[in-house]
């Protein structure tokens, strides 16, 4: 009995140590809130510094355990594997970039500490989404990845932000409720909420109840990722909120949600016998097509980027469709997510650095005044298309190959056609910057130095990720944690 108790204690300690990256973010959120309540309203920068240290701690705690065997924690409810570790690093990097991008609007703001804490909480929710191996953990992660963002969308306390917050919150609450309903159905059909248990019991479970429950849970994750049919909040929220928050909302939650869909499909839906791949393939095709064609004639740059992010989710889901059937599926999705995060944040950083330029025509002649910014913008927009040698190109090529490997050639054809079609609206933004004379000028205000630096860093990182894709792909190749 003593030895069993000691073993149980050792396992608990091991589990807690394995969650060091998540614990670092949670600790930053708690300490940041406490520290912010004691600091002067105009001098809350220590909270931002604390968040930087927390993101760095995530990287430091993740890298040493990268090559360890995959395993699950707390009776299989949370998985530590290549997917979880990659999301940890991508979210930590995104937090660092977003802290810099948001500086012009939040530095010395009376609510600066609240902004930073909510940002960190949203990032923690994304990480938990990626590692969830239990429906109950998934629900908690969904809430943690949603509620802080509702507050951030309305951070500016203006009319567009308030309207965007209301739309985002109502739809989030609706899909959250649907998710609870779906989890209850899957509990009744499968006899539990843990993925390993569901994997063994769903094959003989009532098909109608199981299918309805799976669709309900999947619908909430599609909302979180911004995919069809739960996509319609994305353009309104992106246009209505502040640019830095728009960058957050269109990047960080998607990272966790896409991996959550991958994990749910590979570990639960695949053993159940449900034809979830066809359903997800249709959703992927509809998502990329609607996102691209809706972006064609958008004049507002934020709204254009919003529809662009919808189409990117469609491409990502092409890789998810091949989950557990192709060895390229998981590394393809992971490198795509990392490249997308860098590239999308880089494009939004340009928007944040030039706040007076709201439409594509406002950028006319920018090359003469801001050549560095134009180069960063062009690299990021071409990266979103999937132009070599950027990281998104490698991600797209890999997920398309994975789908082709499992005889989803029709989906790959649709994805390639959409990729070619997307060139049109990205060029609608790029072309004015390279020629013409703009009427809008942006004085080089020092407060815009931070987002400008992020734009340069993200553009360079996007290209570097593509160049180093070979070694990176070998590092992130792996499997999901299965008890």
N, C-alpha and C positions, 0 to 999 in steps of 0.2 A: 504493500500500500504506500509505504514511504517513497519507494522508487517511482511508482506511478505518479504520485503527487509531484515529485521532483521533475519528472519528465513533462508533466502538464505545465508546471511553472516555467520550465525551460522553453517550451513551445510558445507560451504566452509572451515571454520576453523576446523570442525570435520574431514573432508576429509584430510586436510593437516596434522593434528595430527596423523591420522591413518596411514599415509605414513612416519612416523618418522624413521622406520628402513631403508627404501629405501633412505630417505633423508640423513641419516647418511652416507651411502656408497657414495652417490653422492657428499656430502660435503667433504668427505675424498679424493675423486678423484680430486676435484678442488683445495682444499687446498694443497694436496700433490704435485700437479703439480707446483703450485706457490711457495711452500716452497722449492722444489727441485731445482728450477731455481736460488734461491738465496744462497743455501748452497754450500760449497766447494765440488768439484766432489768426493773427497775421504772420505767425511764425510756426508753421506746422511741418516744415521740411524734415524734421527728424523721423516723422512717420513714413515719408517717402523713402528716406535712407534705410529705414527698417525693412521696407518692402523689397528694396534692392538686395539687401543682405539675405532676406528670406528666399528670393528667387535664386540667388547664388548658392544658398544652402541646399536647395533642391538639386541643382546640378552636381554639387559636391557629394551629396548622399546617393545619387543615382549612378554616376559613372563607375564607382568601385564595384557595384553589384551587378553590372551589366551582363557579365558572362556566367552568372550563377544559373543553376537549373531553375526552370520555371516551376512555380508552386503556388498554392492557394493559402489564404489565411482565414482564420476564424470559421472553421468547418466548411471551407470551400466557398465562402461568400464574397471573397475578393481575390482577384488573380494578379500575380506579379510575373510578368513575362515581357517579351520584347515590345509588344504593343503598349503596355502600361508604361514601361520605362521611356519609350520614345515620346509618348504624350507628355510625360513629366517634363522632359527636356524642352519640347516644343512650347508647352504652356509657360514654363519658366522664362524662356527666351522671349515669348510674346509679352509677358508681363513687363520685362525690362524695357522692351521697345515702346510699349504703351505708356509706361511711366514717363518716358522722355517725350513722346508725342503729345501727351496731355499737359505738359508743363506750362505752355503759354496761357491756357485757360484756367488751370487749377493752382498754379504756384501762388502762394500768399492769399489764396481764396479762404474765407472763413470756414469753409467746409472741405478743405483739402484733405484732411485726415479721413473723413467719411468717404470721399472719392477713392482714395487709395485702398482703404479697407474693403470696400465693395468690389473693387477690381480684383483684389487678391482672393476674395471669397468666390467670385465668379470663376477664377482660374482653378481653384480647388474643386469646385463642382465639376468642371470639365475633366479633371484628372480622375475623380471618382466615377464619373460616367464611363470612362474608358476601362477601368478596372473592375467594374461591378460584375459579379458572378451570381447574383441573387436579385430577384425582382424587387425585394424590399430595399436593398442597397441602391438599386437603380432608381427607385422612386425618390429616395432621399437625395441622391446625386442630382436628379432632374430638378428638384426644388432648389438645391443649393446653386445650381448653374442658372437658375431662372430669376429667383426673387431679387438678388443683388442687382441684376441687370435692369429690372423694372425701375428701381430707384435711380440708377445711373442714366437711363434714357431721359428722365425728366430732371436731370441735375441742373440744367440751365434755368429752370423755372420760367420758361417762356411758353407762349401759346403752342407753337409747333411741337415743342418737347412734351408738353402736357398731353396733347392729342396723340402723339406717338406712344407715350407711356400707357395711355388708356387702351389703345389698340393692342399693344404688346401684352399688357397684363390680362386683358379679357380673353385673348386667344390662348395665352399661356395657362390661365386657370382652366379654360375649357379642355384643352388637351391634357392637362394634368389630371383632371377629373376622369377623362376618358381612359387615361393610363391606369388609374386606380381600378376602374371597372374591368379593364383588360387583365390586370394582375389578379383580381379576384376570380375571374373566369378561369385563368390558367391554374390558379391554386385549386379550384374545384375540380378541374379536368385532370390535372397532373398530380394532385395530392401534395404539393409543396411549392415553394418559391425558389429554392436553390436550383441553379442550372443543372448540376449533375443529377439531381433527383428527377427533374423534368426530362432530362435526356433519356432516362431509363423508363419513364412512365408514360410519356406522351404518345408513344407509338400505339398504345392500346387505349388511349383516352378518347372520349367522345369527340368526333372530328369537328362538328359544328361549333361546340363551345370552345375548343382549343383554337380553331381558326379565327373565331371572332375575338377571342382574348389576345391572340398574337397580333392581329391587325390593329387592335386598340393600343397596345403597347408600342407597336411599330409606328403608329400614327403620331404619338407624342415625340418619339425620337426624330421622326421626319420633320416635325415642327421645330424642334431644337436645332436641326441642321439646316432648315430653310428649304426643304425639298417639297415638290408637288405631292399632295394637294394642300399642304400646310405652309405654303410659301408667301402668301399675299401680305403678310405683315412686314416682310423684309424691306421693300422699297420705301414704304411709308415711314418706318422707324429710322431707316438710314438717312432719309432726307430730313426728317423732323428733329432728330437729336443733334448734339454737337458732333463734329467730325471725329474727334478722338473716341467718343463713345461708339459711334458708328463703326469705326475700325475694330473695336473690341467685340461688338455684337455680331459682326459678320465674320469673325475669325475664331475666337477662342471657344465658344460653345460648339461650333461645328466640329472641332477637333475631337472632342470627347464623344459627341453624338454619333459621328460616323463609325468610330471604333465600337461604340455600344451596339450599333446595328450589326456590325460585323460579328461581334461576340455572340449576340443573341441568335443570329442566323446560323453560325457555325456550330454552336454548342447546344442549342435548344431546338431550333426549327428543322435543322438537317436530320437529326435522328427521328423527328416526329413523322416524317413522311409527307408533310405538307409541301406543295410546290411553291415555296416561298421565293425561289430564284426567279421564276417567270414574273411573279408579281413585282419584285424589286427591279427587274429589268425593264418592265413597262414604266414603272415610276421613274427610273433613271432616264429613259428616253424622253418621257414627258417633261422632266425637270430641265434637262439640258436644252431641249427645243424651246420650251416656253421662256426660259431665262435668256437665251440668245435672241430670239425674235422680239421679245418685249424690250430689249436693250437697243434695238436698231435705231430708233428715232428719239431716244432720250437726250434732252439737252442739258439737264442738270447732271453734273459729274457724279454727285453722290448717288443719285438714282441710277445712273448708268452702272456704277460699281456695284450697286445692290443687285441688279439683275445679273451682272457678271458673276457674283458670288453664288447666285442660284444655279447658274449653268455649271459652275465648278463642282457643286455638290452632285450634279447629275453625272459628271465624269467620274467622280470618286465612287459613286455607287456602282459604276461598271466594274470596279475592282472588288467591291463587296459581293457582287453577284457570284464571283468566282471563289468565294471564301471556302476553304477546306477542300477545294477540288484542284486548285493550281498552286504550285509552290511559289509562283510569282505574285499571287494575290495580296498576301499580307505585306511583304516588303514594298510592293508597288503602292499600296494604299498609304503606308507609313511615309515613304519618301515624298509622295504627292502631298500629303498633309503638311509636312514640314516645309516643302517648297511653296505651297499655297499660302501658308501663314506668313512667310517672309515676304512674298511678292505682294500679297494683298495689303499687308501692313505698310509696305513701301509705297504703294499707290495712294493709300489714305494719308500717309505722311506728307506727300506732296500737297494734297488737298489741305491738310492742317497748316502747312508752312505758308500757303498762299490763300488765306481765308477770304480775301476779297474776290477771288475768281470762283464763280459759282457755276457757270455754264461752259460748254466746250468752246464757244466763240470768245469767251473772256480770256482764254489761253492763247489767242492769236498773237503771233510775234514774240512769244515768250523766249524763244531761243536767243534773241538779241539781248535780252535783259538778264535772263537767268539760264545760261547754257548748262550749268551743272544740274539744275533742277529738271530741265528738259531731258537731259540724258538719263537721269534716274527714272523719270516718268516713262520714257520710251522703253527702257529696259524692263520695267515692271509690267507695262501693258503688253509688250511683246511676250514677256514671260507668262502672263495669264493666257495668251493665245496658245502657248506651248511651243515657242520658237527655240530651237537649239542655240546655244548650249545651256539653256536655263534648266533649273531643277524641275519645273512643271513639265517641260518636254519629256524628261526621263520618267516622271510619274505617269504622265498620260500614256507614253509608249508601253510602259510596263503593265498598267492595268488593262489597256486594250489587248495586249498580248495574252494576259491571263484569261480574259473573257473569250478570246479566240480559241484558247486551249480547251475550253469546255463547250465548244460548239455553239457559242453565242455570236456567230459572225454577223448576224443581222443587227445586233446591238452595236457592234464595233463600227459597222458601216454608218449607222445613224450618228454615232459619236464623231467619226471623222468628218462627215458632212457638216455637223454643227461646229466643229473646230474651224473648218474653212469659212463657214458663214460668219463666225465671230470676228474674223479679221475686219469686216466692214465697219462695225461700230467702234472698235478700238482705233481704227485709222481715222474715224471721224473726230476723235479727240487728238490723235497724234499730229495729223496734217496741219491744223491751224497753228500749232506751236512752232512748226518749222518754217512757216512762211506768213506773210501778211504783217500788218502793223496793228498791234492791240491798243485799245483805248484805255485799258486798265493797267495801272502800274502798282507794284507792290513795294513800298519802301522796305529796305532790309532791316526790319526791326529786330533787335537782339533777342526778343522773346521768341522769335521764330527759328532761332539757331538750332534748338533741340530737335524739332520735327524735321528740319532740313538734314541734320546729321543722320537721323533715322532713315530718311529716304535714300541717302547715299549708302548707308550700311546695308539696308535691305536689298537694294539693287545689286550691290557687289556680292552679297551673300547668296542671292538667287542664282547668279552666274556660277559662283564658286561651288554651290551645291550640285549643279549640273556637271561641272568639270570633274568633281570628285565622286560622282555617282557610283562608280564601280566599287571603291572601298566602302562607301557608306552602305550600299546594298548588301554587301557581304556581312556587315556588322549587324544590320537590322533584320537579317533573315532568321526566322525562328518560327515558333508555334505558340498557340494560346495555351494558357495554364489550365490543365484539366486534372481534377483530383483523381 
